Amino acid sequence: MVKKPNYNQERRDRDRIKAAKKAEKQSAKVEKTERAKAGEINEVKAPEAK
């Protein structure tokens, strides 16, 4: 017998994964900002014109 799909559970799983990715991106962004404020990131220089 085929198992009935649990759409609500599948939706919760997708939302949980999406929220985890979003939180990871946000924490990386905050970390990058903190490092920039501390002066650890070197600014990218524009190529010199000849």
N, CA, C and O atoms as a CHARMM CRD file, in Angstrom:
* protein
*
  200
    1    1 MET  N      0.83800  -1.17900   0.00000 PROA 1      0.00000
    2    1 MET  CA     0.00000   0.00000   0.00000 PROA 1      0.00000
    3    1 MET  C      0.88600   1.24700   0.00000 PROA 1      0.00000
    4    1 MET  O      1.89600   1.29700   0.70100 PROA 1      0.00000
    5    2 VAL  N      0.50700   2.23100  -0.77600 PROA 2      0.00000
    6    2 VAL  CA     1.27300   3.46000  -0.91500 PROA 2      0.00000
    7    2 VAL  C      0.98700   4.37500   0.27000 PROA 2      0.00000
    8    2 VAL  O     -0.15300   4.52900   0.70700 PROA 2      0.00000
    9    3 LYS  N      2.07100   4.97900   0.77600 PROA 3      0.00000
   10    3 LYS  CA     1.93900   5.87000   1.91700 PROA 3      0.00000
   11    3 LYS  C      1.40400   7.23200   1.47300 PROA 3      0.00000
   12    3 LYS  O      1.85300   7.77700   0.46500 PROA 3      0.00000
   13    4 LYS  N      0.45700   7.77500   2.21400 PROA 4      0.00000
   14    4 LYS  CA    -0.12800   9.07000   1.90400 PROA 4      0.00000
   15    4 LYS  C      0.90100  10.17400   2.16000 PROA 4      0.00000
   16    4 LYS  O      1.53900  10.18200   3.21300 PROA 4      0.00000
   17    5 PRO  N      1.07100  11.10400   1.21800 PROA 5      0.00000
   18    5 PRO  CA     2.05500  12.16700   1.42000 PROA 5      0.00000
   19    5 PRO  C      1.62800  13.12900   2.52900 PROA 5      0.00000
   20    5 PRO  O      0.44900  13.44300   2.69200 PROA 5      0.00000
   21    6 ASN  N      2.61900  13.58100   3.27800 PROA 6      0.00000
   22    6 ASN  CA     2.36000  14.52700   4.35900 PROA 6      0.00000
   23    6 ASN  C      2.86800  15.89700   3.88700 PROA 6      0.00000
   24    6 ASN  O      4.01500  16.27000   4.13200 PROA 6      0.00000
   25    7 TYR  N      1.99600  16.62500   3.21300 PROA 7      0.00000
   26    7 TYR  CA     2.39200  17.89200   2.61700 PROA 7      0.00000
   27    7 TYR  C      2.78700  18.92800   3.67000 PROA 7      0.00000
   28    7 TYR  O      3.70100  19.72300   3.45200 PROA 7      0.00000
   29    8 ASN  N      2.10000  18.91900   4.80400 PROA 8      0.00000
   30    8 ASN  CA     2.43200  19.88200   5.85900 PROA 8      0.00000
   31    8 ASN  C      3.84900  19.66300   6.38200 PROA 8      0.00000
   32    8 ASN  O      4.58500  20.62400   6.60600 PROA 8      0.00000
   33    9 GLN  N      4.22700  18.41400   6.57400 PROA 9      0.00000
   34    9 GLN  CA     5.57400  18.10700   7.06300 PROA 9      0.00000
   35    9 GLN  C      6.62400  18.49700   6.02600 PROA 9      0.00000
   36    9 GLN  O      7.67300  19.04300   6.36800 PROA 9      0.00000
   37   10 GLU  N      6.33500  18.21500   4.76700 PROA 10     0.00000
   38   10 GLU  CA     7.27700  18.57500   3.70400 PROA 10     0.00000
   39   10 GLU  C      7.46500  20.08400   3.64900 PROA 10     0.00000
   40   10 GLU  O      8.58300  20.56500   3.46300 PROA 10     0.00000
   41   11 ARG  N      6.38100  20.82800   3.80800 PROA 11     0.00000
   42   11 ARG  CA     6.45400  22.28800   3.78600 PROA 11     0.00000
   43   11 ARG  C      7.27200  22.80700   4.96900 PROA 11     0.00000
   44   11 ARG  O      8.08900  23.71300   4.80300 PROA 11     0.00000
   45   12 ARG  N      7.06300  22.24800   6.15200 PROA 12     0.00000
   46   12 ARG  CA     7.83600  22.64400   7.33400 PROA 12     0.00000
   47   12 ARG  C      9.31700  22.36100   7.14100 PROA 12     0.00000
   48   12 ARG  O     10.16300  23.16000   7.54300 PROA 12     0.00000
   49   13 ASP  N      9.63100  21.22800   6.53000 PROA 13     0.00000
   50   13 ASP  CA    11.03400  20.88600   6.27000 PROA 13     0.00000
   51   13 ASP  C     11.67800  21.88400   5.31400 PROA 13     0.00000
   52   13 ASP  O     12.80200  22.33100   5.54300 PROA 13     0.00000
   53   14 ARG  N     10.96600  22.23100   4.24200 PROA 14     0.00000
   54   14 ARG  CA    11.49700  23.21100   3.28900 PROA 14     0.00000
   55   14 ARG  C     11.69000  24.57100   3.96200 PROA 14     0.00000
   56   14 ARG  O     12.70700  25.23200   3.75200 PROA 14     0.00000
   57   15 ASP  N     10.71800  24.98300   4.76500 PROA 15     0.00000
   58   15 ASP  CA    10.81900  26.27500   5.45400 PROA 15     0.00000
   59   15 ASP  C     11.97200  26.28700   6.45100 PROA 15     0.00000
   60   15 ASP  O     12.65800  27.29900   6.59300 PROA 15     0.00000
   61   16 ARG  N     12.18800  25.17300   7.13900 PROA 16     0.00000
   62   16 ARG  CA    13.28000  25.07500   8.12000 PROA 16     0.00000
   63   16 ARG  C     14.63000  25.18900   7.42600 PROA 16     0.00000
   64   16 ARG  O     15.52200  25.88900   7.90400 PROA 16     0.00000
   65   17 ILE  N     14.77900  24.50000   6.29700 PROA 17     0.00000
   66   17 ILE  CA    16.03100  24.55400   5.54200 PROA 17     0.00000
   67   17 ILE  C     16.26400  25.96300   5.00900 PROA 17     0.00000
   68   17 ILE  O     17.38200  26.47700   5.05800 PROA 17     0.00000
   69   18 LYS  N     15.20900  26.57800   4.50400 PROA 18     0.00000
   70   18 LYS  CA    15.31200  27.93300   3.97500 PROA 18     0.00000
   71   18 LYS  C     15.70900  28.91700   5.07100 PROA 18     0.00000
   72   18 LYS  O     16.54100  29.79500   4.84200 PROA 18     0.00000
   73   19 ALA  N     15.12200  28.77700   6.25400 PROA 19     0.00000
   74   19 ALA  CA    15.44200  29.66900   7.37500 PROA 19     0.00000
   75   19 ALA  C     16.88200  29.47200   7.83300 PROA 19     0.00000
   76   19 ALA  O     17.54900  30.43700   8.20500 PROA 19     0.00000
   77   20 ALA  N     17.36900  28.23600   7.80900 PROA 20     0.00000
   78   20 ALA  CA    18.74800  27.96200   8.21200 PROA 20     0.00000
   79   20 ALA  C     19.72800  28.61800   7.23600 PROA 20     0.00000
   80   20 ALA  O     20.73200  29.19100   7.65900 PROA 20     0.00000
   81   21 LYS  N     19.44600  28.53700   5.94400 PROA 21     0.00000
   82   21 LYS  CA    20.31000  29.16900   4.94700 PROA 21     0.00000
   83   21 LYS  C     20.30500  30.68500   5.11400 PROA 21     0.00000
   84   21 LYS  O     21.34600  31.33400   5.01800 PROA 21     0.00000
   85   22 LYS  N     19.12700  31.23600   5.36400 PROA 22     0.00000
   86   22 LYS  CA    19.00400  32.68300   5.53000 PROA 22     0.00000
   87   22 LYS  C     19.78600  33.14800   6.75700 PROA 22     0.00000
   88   22 LYS  O     20.46900  34.17100   6.70600 PROA 22     0.00000
   89   23 ALA  N     19.68900  32.40800   7.85000 PROA 23     0.00000
   90   23 ALA  CA    20.41400  32.75800   9.07100 PROA 23     0.00000
   91   23 ALA  C     21.92600  32.66200   8.85200 PROA 23     0.00000
   92   23 ALA  O     22.68000  33.49300   9.35600 PROA 23     0.00000
   93   24 GLU  N     22.36000  31.66800   8.11300 PROA 24     0.00000
   94   24 GLU  CA    23.78600  31.50500   7.82700 PROA 24     0.00000
   95   24 GLU  C     24.31400  32.67700   6.99900 PROA 24     0.00000
   96   24 GLU  O     25.39400  33.20100   7.27200 PROA 24     0.00000
   97   25 LYS  N     23.54800  33.08400   5.98800 PROA 25     0.00000
   98   25 LYS  CA    23.95700  34.22100   5.16500 PROA 25     0.00000
   99   25 LYS  C     24.00700  35.50000   5.99400 PROA 25     0.00000
  100   25 LYS  O     24.92700  36.30400   5.84400 PROA 25     0.00000
  101   26 GLN  N     23.01600  35.68900   6.87300 PROA 26     0.00000
  102   26 GLN  CA    22.97600  36.88400   7.70300 PROA 26     0.00000
  103   26 GLN  C     24.15700  36.92200   8.66300 PROA 26     0.00000
  104   26 GLN  O     24.75500  37.98000   8.85800 PROA 26     0.00000
  105   27 SER  N     24.50300  35.78800   9.26600 PROA 27     0.00000
  106   27 SER  CA    25.62500  35.77500  10.19900 PROA 27     0.00000
  107   27 SER  C     26.94500  36.03300   9.46500 PROA 27     0.00000
  108   27 SER  O     27.84100  36.67700  10.01100 PROA 27     0.00000
  109   28 ALA  N     27.06600  35.53800   8.23700 PROA 28     0.00000
  110   28 ALA  CA    28.27000  35.80000   7.44800 PROA 28     0.00000
  111   28 ALA  C     28.36200  37.28500   7.10500 PROA 28     0.00000
  112   28 ALA  O     29.44900  37.86200   7.10700 PROA 28     0.00000
  113   29 LYS  N     27.23500  37.88900   6.81600 PROA 29     0.00000
  114   29 LYS  CA    27.20900  39.30900   6.48800 PROA 29     0.00000
  115   29 LYS  C     27.61000  40.14700   7.69800 PROA 29     0.00000
  116   29 LYS  O     28.37800  41.10000   7.56700 PROA 29     0.00000
  117   30 VAL  N     27.09800  39.79800   8.86500 PROA 30     0.00000
  118   30 VAL  CA    27.43600  40.51700  10.09200 PROA 30     0.00000
  119   30 VAL  C     28.92200  40.35500  10.39800 PROA 30     0.00000
  120   30 VAL  O     29.59400  41.31600  10.77200 PROA 30     0.00000
  121   31 GLU  N     29.42400  39.14500  10.23700 PROA 31     0.00000
  122   31 GLU  CA    30.84200  38.88300  10.49500 PROA 31     0.00000
  123   31 GLU  C     31.72100  39.69500   9.55100 PROA 31     0.00000
  124   31 GLU  O     32.73400  40.25700   9.96700 PROA 31     0.00000
  125   32 LYS  N     31.33600  39.75400   8.29200 PROA 32     0.00000
  126   32 LYS  CA    32.10000  40.51700   7.30900 PROA 32     0.00000
  127   32 LYS  C     32.10700  42.00300   7.67300 PROA 32     0.00000
  128   32 LYS  O     33.13500  42.67000   7.55300 PROA 32     0.00000
  129   33 THR  N     30.97800  42.50700   8.11100 PROA 33     0.00000
  130   33 THR  CA    30.88100  43.91100   8.51000 PROA 33     0.00000
  131   33 THR  C     31.76200  44.19800   9.72000 PROA 33     0.00000
  132   33 THR  O     32.43700  45.22600   9.77900 PROA 33     0.00000
  133   34 GLU  N     31.75100  43.28400  10.68100 PROA 34     0.00000
  134   34 GLU  CA    32.57800  43.46800  11.87600 PROA 34     0.00000
  135   34 GLU  C     34.06800  43.46700  11.52000 PROA 34     0.00000
  136   34 GLU  O     34.84100  44.25800  12.06100 PROA 34     0.00000
  137   35 ARG  N     34.46000  42.58100  10.61400 PROA 35     0.00000
  138   35 ARG  CA    35.85900  42.54500  10.19600 PROA 35     0.00000
  139   35 ARG  C     36.23800  43.82500   9.45400 PROA 35     0.00000
  140   35 ARG  O     37.34700  44.33600   9.60800 PROA 35     0.00000
  141   36 ALA  N     35.31100  44.33600   8.64900 PROA 36     0.00000
  142   36 ALA  CA    35.57800  45.56300   7.89700 PROA 36     0.00000
  143   36 ALA  C     35.75300  46.73900   8.85800 PROA 36     0.00000
  144   36 ALA  O     36.61200  47.59500   8.64700 PROA 36     0.00000
  145   37 LYS  N     34.94300  46.77700   9.90400 PROA 37     0.00000
  146   37 LYS  CA    35.05900  47.84500  10.89300 PROA 37     0.00000
  147   37 LYS  C     36.39300  47.75100  11.63700 PROA 37     0.00000
  148   37 LYS  O     36.97000  48.76800  12.02400 PROA 37     0.00000
  149   38 ALA  N     36.86900  46.53800  11.82900 PROA 38     0.00000
  150   38 ALA  CA    38.13200  46.33100  12.53000 PROA 38     0.00000
  151   38 ALA  C     39.32500  46.58700  11.60300 PROA 38     0.00000
  152   38 ALA  O     40.46300  46.64500  12.06900 PROA 38     0.00000
  153   39 GLY  N     39.08200  46.73900  10.31700 PROA 39     0.00000
  154   39 GLY  CA    40.15000  47.03000   9.36500 PROA 39     0.00000
  155   39 GLY  C     40.88400  45.80000   8.88400 PROA 39     0.00000
  156   39 GLY  O     42.00300  45.91000   8.38200 PROA 39     0.00000
  157   40 GLU  N     40.29200  44.64600   9.02000 PROA 40     0.00000
  158   40 GLU  CA    40.96400  43.41200   8.61100 PROA 40     0.00000
  159   40 GLU  C     40.83000  43.14100   7.11500 PROA 40     0.00000
  160   40 GLU  O     41.64600  42.42300   6.53700 PROA 40     0.00000
  161   41 ILE  N     39.80600  43.71100   6.48900 PROA 41     0.00000
  162   41 ILE  CA    39.59200  43.45400   5.06100 PROA 41     0.00000
  163   41 ILE  C     40.30800  44.52700   4.26000 PROA 41     0.00000
  164   41 ILE  O     40.13000  45.72000   4.50600 PROA 41     0.00000
  165   42 ASN  N     41.11000  44.10100   3.30900 PROA 42     0.00000
  166   42 ASN  CA    41.79500  45.03900   2.42500 PROA 42     0.00000
  167   42 ASN  C     40.83700  45.44300   1.32300 PROA 42     0.00000
  168   42 ASN  O     40.16300  44.60400   0.72500 PROA 42     0.00000
  169   43 GLU  N     40.78500  46.72900   1.06500 PROA 43     0.00000
  170   43 GLU  CA    39.89900  47.19700   0.01200 PROA 43     0.00000
  171   43 GLU  C     40.46100  46.78500  -1.34300 PROA 43     0.00000
  172   43 GLU  O     41.67600  46.73400  -1.53700 PROA 43     0.00000
  173   44 VAL  N     39.56400  46.49300  -2.26900 PROA 44     0.00000
  174   44 VAL  CA    39.98000  46.10400  -3.61700 PROA 44     0.00000
  175   44 VAL  C     40.32000  47.37500  -4.36700 PROA 44     0.00000
  176   44 VAL  O     39.51300  48.30000  -4.45200 PROA 44     0.00000
  177   45 LYS  N     41.50900  47.40600  -4.90000 PROA 45     0.00000
  178   45 LYS  CA    41.94700  48.58300  -5.63600 PROA 45     0.00000
  179   45 LYS  C     41.55200  48.46700  -7.09600 PROA 45     0.00000
  180   45 LYS  O     41.55600  47.37800  -7.67000 PROA 45     0.00000
  181   46 ALA  N     41.20700  49.60900  -7.69200 PROA 46     0.00000
  182   46 ALA  CA    40.86100  49.63200  -9.10200 PROA 46     0.00000
  183   46 ALA  C     42.13400  49.45200  -9.92000 PROA 46     0.00000
  184   46 ALA  O     43.20100  49.89800  -9.49600 PROA 46     0.00000
  185   47 PRO  N     42.04700  48.81100 -11.08100 PROA 47     0.00000
  186   47 PRO  CA    43.22400  48.63100 -11.91600 PROA 47     0.00000
  187   47 PRO  C     43.77400  49.98900 -12.36100 PROA 47     0.00000
  188   47 PRO  O     43.02000  50.91000 -12.67400 PROA 47     0.00000
  189   48 GLU  N     45.07500  50.08500 -12.38200 PROA 48     0.00000
  190   48 GLU  CA    45.71300  51.34000 -12.76200 PROA 48     0.00000
  191   48 GLU  C     45.59300  51.56700 -14.26600 PROA 48     0.00000
  192   48 GLU  O     45.74800  50.64300 -15.06500 PROA 48     0.00000
  193   49 ALA  N     45.31400  52.82000 -14.63200 PROA 49     0.00000
  194   49 ALA  CA    45.21200  53.18100 -16.05500 PROA 49     0.00000
  195   49 ALA  C     46.61500  53.38300 -16.61300 PROA 49     0.00000
  196   49 ALA  O     47.49400  53.90200 -15.92400 PROA 49     0.00000
  197   50 LYS  N     46.82000  52.97700 -17.84100 PROA 50     0.00000
  198   50 LYS  CA    48.13400  53.12900 -18.47500 PROA 50     0.00000
  199   50 LYS  C     48.21400  54.41100 -19.24600 PROA 50     0.00000
  200   50 LYS  O     49.24700  54.70800 -19.84600 PROA 50     0.00000
